[in-house]
Amino acid sequence: MPNARGMLFIALGVVTVAYAWIWFSGKGRAPGIPSLAELAIGCVTNFFDTLGIGSFAPTTAIFKFFRLVPDEKIPGTLNVGHTPPTILEAFLFIAIVQVDMLTLVSLIGAAILGAWFGAGIVAGWSRRRVQIGMGIALLVAASLFVMTNLKLMPGGGQSMILENWKLGVGIAGSLFLGALMTLGIGLYGPCMILVSLLGMDPKAAFPIMMGSCAFLMPVASARFIRMDSYSPRASLGLALGGLPGVLVAALIVKSLNLTAVRWLVVIAVTYAAATMLRSAMIERRK
């Protein structure tokens, strides 16, 4: 009989198979061959995602700057395309960082539930509403990067477990963050703040974040795919390019001084947020 961690790995495997079946049997199942640019975006963003930068905000900034994906389809494309690399990250970090299983499973489950409701709402939004929502989400992401670089994030403790009221707060927080995830706010920064405020070791954010995303992103993706609210080719490029990016970061590079990278991301993400909100103003005038 596999232990609890083994059961989690089995569940991840089942979710992976279900996700693949939903994607390639649903709307947009013939995505076409991704361009080199789309593959490169997937590789670079997931490389830095594995090291703790996050992939949603940088990808959104690139998509917006080069006009690769229509604004209203960016949230779905992020969720569908970044799912395979994130599942790989989850396998790696759940195996490496030993977080208490009840804590891990509870926070993951809450994030999945939040994503299910969040994706159902976002997938039905108008183009202008998506632009406003993502503009705000990008500004939040930029603020988190600035806080990290200025060392304004909570320091955390050494615990790998949440108990009693702290577990309840963690579950409620994960539920909310899972819903925000579908809009394009990456989970890493907010999850790091949540677990640190509750006295956990900041390293615990990695398996919680990756595990949550690995389960909630296929759930959210299923709703985006069903409503044809994503770009199939760009999603495939993110997926195929992202897998080697994760492996290189986790198994070869392992760590980098990321302060300068975060400042570059702040600039790019702030620009993307401004253009998103500007586009929303133009849509309103129309």
C-alpha positions in Angstrom: 0.0 0.0 0.0 1.4 3.4 -0.9 1.7 6.0 1.9 -0.1 9.3 1.9 2.6 11.0 -0.2 2.4 8.1 -2.7 -1.3 8.4 -2.9 -0.9 12.1 -3.7 1.5 11.2 -6.5 -1.1 8.7 -7.9 -3.7 11.4 -7.7 -1.4 13.7 -9.6 -1.0 11.1 -12.3 -4.7 10.6 -12.6 -5.3 14.3 -12.9 -2.6 14.5 -15.6 -4.2 11.9 -17.7 -7.7 13.5 -17.3 -6.3 16.9 -18.2 -4.7 15.5 -21.4 -7.9 13.8 -22.4 -10.0 16.9 -21.8 -7.6 19.1 -23.7 -7.2 16.9 -26.8 -10.8 15.8 -27.0 -12.3 19.2 -26.3 -12.7 22.4 -28.3 -9.6 23.6 -30.1 -8.1 20.1 -30.1 -6.1 20.8 -33.3 -3.8 23.6 -32.0 -1.3 23.6 -34.8 2.5 23.7 -34.5 3.7 26.3 -32.0 6.2 28.9 -33.2 9.8 29.0 -31.8 8.8 32.2 -29.9 5.9 30.4 -28.1 8.2 27.5 -27.2 10.8 29.9 -26.0 8.3 31.8 -23.8 7.2 28.5 -22.2 10.8 27.5 -21.5 12.0 30.8 -20.0 8.9 31.5 -17.9 8.7 28.0 -16.5 12.5 28.0 -15.8 12.0 31.1 -13.6 8.8 29.8 -12.2 10.7 26.8 -10.8 13.1 29.1 -9.1 10.3 31.1 -7.5 9.6 34.0 -9.9 6.3 32.7 -11.1 5.1 32.3 -14.7 1.7 33.9 -15.1 2.7 37.6 -14.8 5.8 37.4 -17.1 3.9 35.4 -19.7 1.0 37.9 -19.6 3.5 40.8 -20.1 5.1 39.1 -23.1 1.7 38.1 -24.7 0.5 41.7 -24.3 3.7 43.4 -25.5 3.9 41.3 -28.7 0.1 40.9 -29.1 0.4 37.1 -29.4 -2.9 36.3 -27.7 -6.2 38.2 -27.6 -6.7 39.8 -24.2 -9.8 37.9 -23.3 -8.1 34.6 -24.0 -5.0 35.2 -21.9 -6.3 33.8 -18.6 -7.4 30.5 -20.2 -4.1 30.2 -22.2 -2.1 30.7 -19.0 -4.0 28.0 -17.2 -4.1 25.5 -20.0 -0.5 26.0 -21.2 1.3 26.2 -17.9 -0.4 23.1 -16.5 2.0 20.3 -17.7 5.2 22.1 -16.4 3.5 22.9 -13.1 2.5 19.2 -12.7 6.2 18.3 -13.2 7.2 20.9 -10.6 4.7 19.5 -8.2 6.2 16.0 -8.4 9.6 17.4 -7.8 8.9 19.7 -4.8 6.4 17.4 -3.0 9.2 14.7 -3.1 11.9 17.1 -1.9 10.2 19.4 0.7 8.5 17.3 3.5 5.4 19.3 4.4 2.9 17.7 6.8 0.4 15.8 4.6 -2.8 17.0 6.3 -1.6 20.6 5.9 -0.6 20.0 2.3 -3.7 18.2 1.2 -6.1 20.6 3.0 -4.6 23.7 1.4 -4.4 22.0 -2.1 -8.1 21.0 -1.8 -9.2 24.5 -0.9 -7.2 26.0 -3.8 -8.9 23.5 -6.2 -12.3 24.5 -5.0 -11.5 28.2 -5.4 -10.2 27.7 -8.9 -13.3 25.8 -10.0 -15.6 28.7 -9.1 -13.1 31.3 -10.3 -12.6 29.8 -13.8 -16.4 29.5 -14.3 -16.7 33.3 -13.6 -13.6 34.5 -15.6 -14.2 32.3 -18.7 -17.6 34.1 -19.2 -16.3 37.6 -18.8 -16.3 40.2 -21.6 -13.0 41.3 -23.2 -13.2 44.6 -21.2 -13.8 43.0 -17.9 -10.9 40.6 -18.5 -8.6 43.6 -19.3 -9.6 45.4 -16.1 -9.2 42.2 -14.0 -5.8 41.3 -15.4 -4.6 44.9 -15.2 -5.3 44.9 -11.5 -3.9 41.4 -11.1 -0.6 42.4 -12.8 -0.3 45.5 -10.5 -0.7 43.1 -7.5 1.9 40.8 -8.9 4.3 43.7 -9.5 3.8 44.9 -5.9 4.6 41.4 -4.6 7.9 41.4 -6.6 8.8 44.8 -5.1 8.0 43.6 -1.6 10.2 40.6 -2.1 13.2 42.6 -3.4 12.9 45.2 -0.6 12.6 42.3 1.9 9.2 43.5 3.1 7.8 40.0 2.9 7.1 38.2 6.3 10.1 36.1 7.4 8.1 33.1 8.5 9.2 30.4 11.0 10.5 26.8 10.8 7.3 24.8 11.0 6.2 22.4 8.3 2.7 22.0 9.7 -0.5 24.0 10.4 -2.7 23.1 13.3 -6.0 24.2 14.9 -7.0 27.8 14.0 -4.0 28.3 11.8 -5.0 25.3 9.6 -8.5 26.9 9.2 -7.0 30.3 8.2 -4.7 28.5 5.8 -7.6 26.7 4.1 -9.7 29.9 3.8 -6.6 31.7 2.4 -6.0 29.0 -0.2 -9.6 29.0 -1.3 -9.3 32.7 -2.1 -5.9 32.4 -3.8 -7.2 29.6 -5.9 -10.0 31.8 -7.3 -7.5 34.6 -8.0 -5.1 32.2 -9.7 -7.6 31.8 -12.6 -7.4 35.5 -13.3 -3.6 35.5 -13.7 -2.3 36.3 -10.2 0.4 33.8 -9.7 0.2 31.7 -6.5 3.8 31.8 -5.4 4.0 35.3 -3.9 0.6 35.2 -2.1 1.2 31.7 -0.9 4.6 32.6 0.5 3.0 35.5 2.4 0.2 33.3 3.7 2.4 30.4 5.0 5.0 32.9 6.4 2.3 34.8 8.4 1.1 31.5 9.8 4.6 30.7 11.1 5.7 28.1 8.5 9.1 27.8 6.8 8.9 29.8 3.6 10.2 26.7 1.8 6.9 25.1 2.6 5.3 27.4 0.0 6.9 25.5 -2.9 5.1 22.1 -2.5 1.9 23.8 -1.4 2.0 26.2 -4.3 3.1 23.7 -6.9 0.8 21.0 -5.6 -2.2 23.4 -5.5 -1.5 24.6 -9.0 -0.9 21.1 -10.3 -4.4 20.2 -9.2 -6.3 23.4 -9.6 -5.0 24.4 -13.0 -6.4 21.3 -14.8 -9.7 22.0 -13.1 -9.7 25.6 -14.2 -8.4 24.6 -17.7 -11.3 22.2 -18.2 -13.7 25.1 -17.9 -11.7 27.4 -20.2 -11.4 24.6 -22.8 -15.2 23.8 -22.6 -16.0 27.5 -23.2 -13.2 27.8 -25.9 -11.7 30.7 -24.0 -8.0 30.1 -24.7 -5.5 30.0 -27.6 -4.7 26.3 -28.4 -1.5 26.9 -30.2 0.0 29.3 -27.7 -1.0 26.9 -24.9 0.8 24.0 -26.6 3.9 26.2 -27.0 3.9 27.0 -23.3 3.5 23.3 -22.4 6.1 21.9 -24.7 8.6 24.6 -24.0 8.0 24.7 -20.3 8.9 21.0 -19.5 12.6 21.3 -20.3 12.7 24.7 -18.6 11.5 23.1 -15.4 14.0 20.3 -15.6 17.0 22.6 -16.2 16.0 24.9 -13.3 15.3 22.1 -10.8 18.0 19.6 -11.7 20.9 21.7 -13.1 20.7 25.4 -12.0 18.8 24.9 -8.7 19.3 28.5 -7.5 20.2 32.0 -8.9 20.4 35.5 -7.5 17.0 36.6 -8.8 16.8 40.1 -7.5 17.7 41.7 -10.8 15.4 39.4 -12.7 12.5 40.5 -10.4 13.2 44.2 -11.1 13.0 43.5 -14.8 9.8 41.6 -14.3 8.3 44.5 -12.3 9.0 46.8 -15.2 7.5 44.4 -17.8 4.5 43.6 -15.7 3.7 47.2 -14.8 3.9 48.1 -18.5 1.5 45.2 -19.3 -0.9 46.3 -16.6 -0.9 49.9 -17.9 -1.6 48.7 -21.5 -4.4 46.3 -20.2 -6.1 49.1 -18.4 -5.6 51.5 -21.3 -7.2 48.9 -23.6 -10.1 48.6 -21.3 -10.7 52.3 -21.5 -10.7 52.2 -25.3 -13.2 49.3 -25.2 -15.4 51.4 -23.0 -15.4 54.3 -25.4 -16.3 52.0 -28.2 
